[in-house]
Amino acid sequence: MIEIIIVSLITFFLIGGAFFTIVAAIGVIRLPDTYTRLHAASKSSTLGVAMTLLGVFVYFGYYHAEIDTQLLLAVAFIFISAPVAAHLIARSAFHSDVEPYRLTILNELKRDETGSEVETEETARLKIERSKNKELDD
């Protein structure tokens, strides 16, 4: 009975890790700009790699009776470093004037650093459309 539970747990971690890794890869390929690609790469791949390493940890712990703390340290390191690295890369891209996707409505970092919200033509148009739709709904 315990063997079925362990095998199910290992399978869950490995399939979940593969799923999140594939989602991250699709996000990096399909998303429109640097900022959203970084989000997909850091969030999904972090969870994917962590789940895969946890599956390997459970496998070796049960079948080979080896508790490898390096796997747990790797999971902790990835959880700490990947989101921080993505954040720093995004800030560097922002300060290097990498433009966000044209449909981006609110640029909070630009607002915070300049003290006012900077509107693009697309942003202004979207706000007007929303206010018209709101008036029609009322």
C-alpha positions in Angstrom: 0.0 0.0 0.0 2.8 2.4 0.9 4.5 1.6 -2.4 1.4 2.7 -4.4 1.3 6.0 -2.4 5.1 6.6 -3.0 4.8 5.8 -6.7 1.7 8.1 -7.0 3.6 10.9 -5.2 6.7 10.5 -7.5 4.4 10.4 -10.6 2.5 13.5 -9.4 5.8 15.5 -8.9 7.4 14.4 -12.2 4.3 15.0 -14.3 3.5 18.3 -12.6 7.1 19.4 -13.1 7.0 18.5 -16.8 3.7 20.3 -17.1 4.9 23.5 -15.6 8.2 23.4 -17.6 6.2 23.0 -20.8 3.9 25.9 -19.8 7.0 28.0 -19.2 8.4 27.1 -22.6 5.2 27.9 -24.4 5.0 31.2 -22.5 8.5 32.2 -23.5 7.7 31.4 -27.1 4.1 32.9 -27.3 4.0 35.9 -25.1 4.5 39.3 -26.8 7.2 41.2 -24.9 10.2 40.8 -22.6 8.4 41.5 -19.4 5.6 38.9 -19.9 8.2 36.3 -21.1 10.2 36.9 -18.0 7.1 36.3 -15.9 6.4 33.0 -17.6 10.0 31.9 -17.4 10.5 32.7 -13.8 7.1 31.5 -12.3 6.4 28.4 -14.3 9.9 27.1 -14.7 10.6 27.6 -11.0 7.7 25.5 -10.0 8.5 22.9 -12.7 12.1 22.4 -11.7 11.2 22.4 -8.0 8.5 19.7 -8.6 10.9 17.6 -10.7 13.6 17.8 -8.1 11.2 16.9 -5.3 10.1 13.8 -7.3 13.7 12.8 -7.7 14.2 13.4 -4.0 11.3 11.1 -3.0 12.4 8.5 -5.5 16.0 8.2 -4.2 14.8 8.5 -0.6 12.4 5.6 -0.9 14.0 3.2 -3.5 17.7 3.7 -2.7 17.4 4.9 0.9 19.5 7.9 0.1 18.5 11.3 1.6 20.2 13.8 -0.7 20.0 17.2 1.0 21.6 18.8 -2.1 18.3 18.3 -3.9 16.4 20.2 -1.2 19.1 22.9 -1.2 18.7 23.2 -5.0 15.0 23.6 -4.7 15.4 26.3 -2.1 18.1 28.1 -4.2 15.9 28.0 -7.3 12.9 29.4 -5.4 15.0 32.2 -4.1 17.1 33.1 -7.0 14.9 32.7 -10.1 12.2 35.3 -9.2 14.8 37.8 -8.0 16.8 37.3 -11.2 13.7 37.9 -13.3 12.9 41.0 -11.4 16.4 42.4 -11.9 16.4 41.6 -15.6 13.0 43.3 -15.9 14.2 46.4 -14.2 17.3 46.4 -16.4 15.2 46.1 -19.5 13.0 49.0 -18.2 16.0 51.2 -17.6 17.4 50.3 -21.0 14.1 51.6 -22.6 12.8 48.3 -23.7 9.2 49.1 -24.6 6.4 47.0 -23.1 3.7 45.4 -25.4 1.6 48.0 -27.1 -1.6 47.0 -25.3 0.0 47.5 -21.9 -2.4 49.9 -20.1 -0.5 50.8 -16.9 3.2 51.0 -16.4 3.5 51.1 -12.6 7.3 51.4 -12.5 7.3 54.4 -14.8 4.5 55.9 -12.7 6.4 55.3 -9.5 9.7 56.7 -10.8 8.4 59.7 -12.6 5.6 60.5 -10.2 2.9 60.5 -12.8 1.2 58.0 -15.1 2.5 58.2 -18.6 -0.2 57.5 -21.2 0.4 56.3 -24.6 -2.1 56.8 -27.4 -3.3 53.2 -27.1 -3.8 53.7 -23.3 -5.8 56.8 -23.8 -7.9 55.1 -26.5 -8.6 52.1 -24.2 -9.6 54.4 -21.3 -12.1 56.2 -23.6 -13.5 53.0 -24.8 -13.9 51.7 -21.3 -15.7 54.9 -20.1 -18.0 54.7 -23.1 -18.8 51.1 -22.3 -19.4 52.0 -18.7 -21.8 54.8 -19.7 -23.7 52.4 -22.0 -24.0 49.8 -19.1 -25.4 52.5 -16.8 
